[in-house]
Amino acid sequence: MLFSQYLRIERKAGGVSASNRDIIKAIHSMMNYRGAKTREMRVFRHIAIRDALKYKAKSRSILMEGK
C-alpha cells in the first residue's frame, strides 16, 4: 500500500485518532464489491488492512513521541 492511499483512508476514517475499527471500515468502504466481499480477494484485503494498521501505528508513535 502506498502512503498516499493510507492518507486517503485515514482522512475518511476520521484522522490520526481513528480506531482500528474505523480504519478497517474505511478500507472496506473504498473497495468495490469484489474486493470487499468475495473470498478470492480475502488475502489481498488482509494485506491492505495490515499495511494500513502498520502506517497508523507508525504515525501515531511519531505524533505521541515527537520523533
Phi, psi and omega in degrees: 000135176282152180296327179295325176295318178299319181298322177295319179295315181298317179297319180291328182281341178122011176102190184296330183277005180294146179282168177301321180297319178296321178296314181296319178296322179293321177298313181297323182289336181271349179271155173282177184301315183297319181285328186268335190240337188274153182291327184293338180260008185301315182298314181293324178296317180292325176296316180297319180295316179299316179299316181296319180290329175294314177300320180297315180297320180293315181292324178292321180292323177295319179295317184283322184268337180077023180258000000 
